[in-house]
Amino acid sequence: MRPVPRPVPGDPAQDPPPRRARAAVVVLFLTAGAVMGGWAGRIPTVKAQLGLDDARWGLVVLAMPLGTLLALLVLTRVIARTGPRVLALPGAALLLLAAPLAAGSSSVAVLVAALAVQGCATGLLFGPMNALAVTVERRYGRSIMSSFHAWFSVGQLGGGLAGVLAGRLGTAPWQQLAVCHVVLAVALCCTASAVPRAPRPARAPDGAAARAGRGRPTRQIVLLAVIALLGAVTEGSAVQWSAQYSVSIGASVATGSLTLVCFSLSITLTRTVGDRLVDLLGRVRFLRVSALTTAAGVLLAVAGGSVPTALAGFALVGVGCGCVFPTVMGLAGNQPGIAPGRAVTFVNLGEWPAFFVGPPLVGLLAEAFSLRAALGALVVTSLLVAALAGRVRVPTADPAVGGLSPSSSRT
């Protein structure tokens, strides 16, 4: 009697049809975005119910990125063995549990613990779900990475709007999050079986497989991590300071908030068409164009010095920022000789310091000079991304390449 062959991880014959797999990964991105948006929208209420001032709140919320860092350090060691599916599903479930607990915290100690768990869950989910998106993208044979991140943005916007509605109705933050998360949990349970399994790494030239087996990121992975860090610094600073900048040049508080809305909507809309542009231009050229568009948007906002140019400028910044991270994830997940999960986790780990570098750096420069001059630093980070993009090499396995060699950059 012949032995029954064991399923091979990443073998399309063992995975659900591409459309089902894509829908399942979309639910993961939607869940991540909705949890983040819902939590962010109720932060003022949670802060007030515990009686925390700005300084103490700033220290308390450090628990979340520290929890994420811990999860990323663990992921770099285990994800190549376990595969992203085994980590993404528990990460999503834990995230759905942790956020309502944080929102309903009765003491600072409970809040810190809940935020640390929420940060760990975020780390467990974000890298693996991007690796799963790479798996689905390979099966489609064309760029679809930006569409997954568009669903993340939709979830973030939906979670934020749910927070606005709950706040107007006087609903407690934990109640709002619990109700929303039950809906997300049902969607997660209905699609969990369609989440794809781990793909095989692309063939490794020049001994890259041995290096990958020792867990060492390649030069290309390090380069992509630096690009992700610079992009995250730019995007995070725009989120933190765009509204305040408009107010500083004469806008009302409501108009200042509109600046952030313009930026966020631009990111979401750009991600809905980003895949077509990637296929048209190639990933490297697209990265360069995106970075230059971001730089142009920042220049328009700060050089114009008026509210209309601030609105238009930050909308343009959103267009430039929108697909940088999805593009970097697509490149990382197709690098030869390293499992996609490990590759994107290394890039996530390299991006992690942006939590602490971007917004505070702009604040320090604004204190020393002016907010307008401080935001000018984002032009520098964007131009650095444009320059570094020329060193990126697109691997053969990338669906957006169409059979180019690993040394080709398709510029």
Secondary structure, DSSP 8 states (H G I E B T S, - for coil): --------TT-GGGS--HHHHHHHHHHHHHHHHHHHHHHHHTHHHHHHHTT--HHHHHHHTTHHHHHHHHHHHHHHHHHHHH-HHHHHHHHHHHHHHHHHHHHT-SSHHHHHHHHHHHHHHHHHHHHHHHHHHHHHHHHHTS--HHHHHHHHHHHHHHHHHHHHHHHHHT--HHHHHHHHHHHHHHHHHHHGGGS------B--STTHHHHHHTT---HHHHHHHHHHHHHHHHHHHHHHHHHHHHHHTT--HHHHHHHHHHHHHHHHHHHHHHHHHHHHH-HHHHHHHHHHHHHHHHHHHHHH-SHHHHHHHHHHHHHHHTTHHHHHHHHHHT-BTS-HHHHHHHHHHHHTTHHHHHHHHHHHHHHHS-HHHHHTHHHHHHHHHHHHHTT----TT-TTTSS--TT----
